[in-house]
Amino acid sequence: SRLRRISMMLNSCRSQSHLALVDVKGFDPSDVSVIVRDGRVTVSAEHKEEHNTALGKTCNYRKFMKEFSLPPGVDEDKVTYSV
């Protein structure tokens, strides 16, 4: 299940230096953006698909955003992420 998979991922992160785990399943890595500014981390993702069919055009659009504050003392320039 999704919850079990997330739990396993969190348990595999044994380092105290990990701040967050954000689930962006369903988005391509190129759809995901991470911005660190003013003591905050913003993770956003946006995906748009357009398809032409015999009946017309369909469009699927998804957007996700999560924002959280960095703990006191964390240097913004040293924050890293991976997708």
C-alpha positions in Angstrom: 0.0 0.0 0.0 1.0 3.6 -0.4 1.2 4.2 3.4 3.5 1.2 3.8 5.8 2.3 1.0 6.1 5.8 2.5 6.8 4.3 5.9 9.6 2.1 4.5 11.1 5.1 2.7 11.1 7.1 6.0 12.6 4.2 7.9 15.4 4.0 5.3 16.3 7.6 6.0 18.4 7.1 9.1 20.2 10.4 8.9 19.2 13.2 11.1 19.9 15.6 8.2 16.7 14.6 6.3 14.1 17.3 6.7 11.2 16.0 4.7 9.9 13.4 2.3 7.3 14.7 -0.2 5.3 12.3 -2.4 5.1 13.6 -5.9 4.0 10.3 -7.5 2.3 10.9 -10.8 4.6 13.7 -11.8 7.7 13.5 -14.0 10.9 14.8 -12.3 10.9 17.6 -14.9 7.5 18.7 -13.6 8.8 19.2 -10.0 10.3 22.4 -8.7 12.0 23.1 -5.3 12.6 26.6 -4.1 14.5 27.5 -0.9 14.0 31.1 0.1 13.5 33.2 3.2 13.7 30.2 5.5 11.0 28.3 3.6 11.1 25.3 1.2 8.4 25.2 -1.5 7.9 22.0 -3.4 5.6 22.3 -6.4 4.7 20.2 -9.4 2.5 20.9 -12.4 1.6 18.6 -15.3 -0.7 19.3 -18.3 -1.7 16.8 -21.0 -3.7 17.5 -24.1 -5.1 14.9 -26.4 -7.0 15.3 -29.7 -9.7 12.8 -30.2 -12.4 12.2 -32.8 -14.8 14.0 -30.5 -12.6 17.0 -29.8 -9.8 18.0 -27.5 -9.3 16.8 -23.9 -7.0 18.3 -21.3 -5.8 16.9 -18.0 -4.2 19.3 -15.5 -2.7 18.5 -12.1 -0.9 20.8 -9.7 0.6 20.2 -6.3 2.3 22.5 -3.8 3.7 21.9 -0.3 5.5 24.6 1.7 7.3 24.3 5.0 9.7 26.3 7.2 13.3 25.3 7.7 14.3 24.6 11.3 16.3 27.3 13.0 19.9 27.3 12.2 19.6 25.6 8.8 21.8 27.2 6.1 19.6 27.7 3.0 22.6 27.4 0.8 23.3 23.9 2.0 19.8 22.5 1.5 19.7 19.8 -1.2 17.0 17.6 -2.7 16.5 14.7 -5.1 13.6 13.4 -7.0 
